């Protein structure tokens, strides 16, 4: 496939996969060689093996995160920051996946993926980010539970306090407790009870002002 033809096909695509070149008699080896040549010429940018973008495109980092690892969703610290639950700036786009842990660095930032069991792979929403871009992002409640699950001692009051959680009123306590119970993990059920108590205390203090 010639560059102008390829450019016309992908001009509206935020991200490009090798499969787009696999038409007619084109083999995967031929497609990969062509993509390598275009990458060397600066016509496309490689984000990982098999995933590319045009230099002028600027997809949302969460969209990139979902595509870098199929079967993942943005969670942990990045999702908590996105939902305004923690005050800190988060440098890496953190996600969870049922696949092996992995990380990537490219023009859109640093992407980190943690492994969770298939039984814990729930609690995400397909959210509109900007324009017509969507990505799978953990709900506030599931982002908290994912982080606590992956952190040794994450169910301690000291660790939960160290997160400096804010805007607790956005948490849906029924959903939080339901998610924790669904996991069947005592650690997460204990943590959910602690967080629910914190939310109730904050709301009670607010009402007395």
N, C-alpha and C positions, 0 to 999 in steps of 0.2 A: 504494500500500500504506500502511495506517495504521501509526503508530508501534508500538502494542501488538502488532499482528500481526508486524511486523518484529522487535521485541524478543523475541518468543517464538521466532522462527525462529533467531535468531543468539545466543541467550543462552549457549549452550555453545561458541560459536566464539571462539577467541582473536583471530582476525583476520577482517575482513569485506571482501569485494570487491564492486565495483559489480554484477557479474554476478548476485549473489543477488537483486537487485531486478528483473532482466529476466525477468519471468514474464508470461504472457498477452500483452496488448496494450501493455504498458509499454515505451516506447522508451528508448534509452540517454540521450537528453536529459532525459526526465522523471525517470529514475532519478537522474541526476546532480544535477538541481535539488532532488529530495527529500533527497538526502544532504547537499547544501550547506545546506539549511534545518536539518536535524538537527544538523549541525556547528555552525552559528551558535547554535543553542539549547543547545549543550553536551551533547547526548544521545549523540553519538559524537565520536571524535577522529580527524582525518585524519593519516595517517602519510606518505602521498604521494598523488598523484592516483590514485584508484581503489582505495586500500587504507585501511581504517579499523579502529578497535577501540572497544569500549565503555569508558567511563571507569574502571569497576571491574575490568577485566581487566588482567592483568599477565603477558603471555607472556614466555618467556625471550628475551633479546635475540638469541640465535642463530637462533631461530625467526623473529623479525622480520627479521633480516638475509637469510635465505633467501627470504622472501616479498617483500621490497622489490625485489629483483632476481631474477626467475626465472632459473634456470640459473646459480646462483652457489653457492659454498661458503665457509665461514669458513676463513681461512688466515692466513699471514704472522704478524705479531707477536701478534695476538689468539689464534690457534691455538697458538702456541708458549707463551704464558702459560697457556692452558687446560691444556696438557699438562705444565705445570710445568718447561719447558725453559729459560725465562728468568726472572730475578728481578723485572724491572720490572713495575709496574702499567701496563696499556695502556688509554689513554683511549677510543680509537675501536674499534668492531667492524670489523675488517679482513677483507675477502673478496676473492676473485678471480672473474672472469667472462670469458666469451668476448665479451661485449658491450662497449660503450664504457665508459670510466671514468666514475664518477659518485659523488656523495656526498649523504647525507641527514642532516638533523638533526630529531629529534622527541622526544617525551617519554621514549623508551627509550634515548636517547643519540645519539652521532654514528656514522654508518655510512659506511665508505669502501670503494670497489670499484676494483680494479686490473684491467686487461685482460691476459689471457694468450691465446696461440694455442690453437685447438681441440685440437691434438695434445698440449698440456700439461694438458688438462682431465681429470685422473684423480687417483687417490690420496686420495679422500675416503671417509669412512664415514658412514652414517646412524646417529647416536649418540643414545642415550637421555640426556637432559639432566636432567630433573626431572619427577616425576609421570608423565604420559603424553606429554610433549613431546619430539619428536625434531628433529634438524637435521643437515644435511650439514656435516661438519667435516673438514678435512684431517688425515691421519695426522701424527704428529710428523715423520716423515721428509719427507713432501711439503710440509708447512708450511715447513720449512727450505729445501728446494729452490726453492719458489715465491719466498721472500724473496730468496734468493741470485740467482735468475734476474732479478728485477726491480731489483736493486741494481747499479749500475755498480761494477765491481771487487769484486763480492760473493764471488768465488772466491779472494780473497787471504787468506792466513793472518791478516793484521792485522785484516781485517773480521770474520772468523769468531771471532777472539779477542775482538773488541769486543762481540760478542753476549753474552759471559759465560754461555755455555751451562752448565746444571747438570742433574743427574739423567740423565747421558748413558747410564746403563745401560738406560733405557727404549727407546732407539733400537734398532731391528732393522736391523743392518748389511746383512744380505742384501737386505732390502727397500730400504734407502737406495741401495745400489749398483745394484740392479736398476731402481729408478725413474730414477736418473740415466742409466743406459745406455739406458733406453727413450726418453728425451727426444732422444737423439742429439746432445746439446749438450756439446761439450768442456768448456765452463765449468762445467757442473753435474757432470760426471764428475770434474774436478779437485777441485771443492769436496767431493764425496762422499768422495774419497780422503783429503782432509785431515781431515774429520770422523771417518772411520773410524779414522784414526791416533790422533786425540784420545781416542776412546772406548777403544781398545785400551790406550793409555797409562794412562788413568784406572783401568781395570779391573786392569791390572798393578800399579799402585801400591796399589790397595785390597787385592789378594791378598797383598802383602808386609807389610801392617800386622799 
